[in-house]
């Protein structure tokens, strides 16, 4: 089943981050810990890593979007079949 994943909180004062660049396209396999995007916070630029193994299904925020902590930013499918089902329903 495809799952959404939120903008993480990398510091006590972090309230939002700006997606500066997605480094993956929908349909590509991902591994846990793989860098998927770069995010700029008020203090640093950090790498948004995949929290799981699977298939990157969709970015829910575009490059340049400011996203509040906890807001969904991406969808990752469990496997190729799950991705195909998700893509068909989109």
C-alpha positions in Angstrom: 0.0 0.0 0.0 1.3 3.5 -0.9 2.0 5.6 2.2 2.5 9.3 2.6 5.4 10.7 4.5 5.6 14.1 6.2 8.2 16.9 6.3 10.4 15.9 9.2 11.5 18.2 12.0 15.3 18.5 12.1 15.6 20.9 15.0 13.7 22.2 18.0 12.8 25.5 16.4 12.1 24.2 12.9 8.6 25.0 11.7 8.9 24.6 7.9 11.3 23.7 5.2 11.7 24.6 1.5 12.1 21.8 -1.0 15.0 23.0 -3.0 15.4 20.0 -5.3 13.8 16.6 -5.8 16.5 14.1 -6.8 14.1 11.3 -7.9 11.3 10.7 -10.4 8.0 8.8 -9.8 8.4 5.1 -10.5 12.0 4.8 -9.4 12.8 2.3 -6.7 14.2 3.7 -3.4 16.1 2.2 -0.5 15.8 3.3 3.1 18.3 6.2 3.7 18.5 7.2 0.0 18.5 10.9 -0.5 15.3 11.9 -2.3 15.3 15.7 -2.0 17.2 18.7 -0.6 15.4 20.8 2.0 16.5 24.3 3.2 15.5 25.2 6.7 16.0 28.6 8.5 19.4 27.4 9.6 20.8 24.6 7.2 20.2 22.7 4.0 19.5 19.0 4.8 18.9 15.8 2.8 15.4 14.3 2.9 16.0 10.6 3.0 13.6 7.7 2.2 12.3 6.3 5.4 11.6 2.9 3.8 12.4 0.7 0.8 9.9 0.8 -2.0 9.0 2.8 -5.1 8.8 6.6 -5.2 5.2 7.3 -6.2 4.7 11.0 -6.1 6.1 14.3 -4.7 3.4 16.2 -2.9 5.4 19.4 -2.9 7.3 21.0 -5.8 10.8 22.5 -5.9 10.6 25.8 -4.2 7.5 25.0 -2.0 7.6 26.0 1.6 6.2 23.1 3.6 5.2 23.0 7.3 6.7 20.3 9.5 4.3 17.3 9.6 2.7 18.1 6.2 2.9 15.2 3.7 5.6 15.7 1.1 5.8 12.4 -0.7 4.2 9.1 -1.4 6.1 5.8 -1.4 4.6 2.6 -2.7 5.6 -0.7 -1.1 6.7 -2.3 -4.4 6.2 -2.2 -8.2 2.7 -3.8 -8.1 1.7 -1.3 -5.4 3.1 1.6 -7.5 1.2 0.4 -10.6 -2.1 0.3 -8.6 -1.4 3.8 -7.1 -0.5 5.2 -10.6 -3.7 3.7 -12.1 -5.8 5.3 -9.4 -4.2 8.8 -9.7 
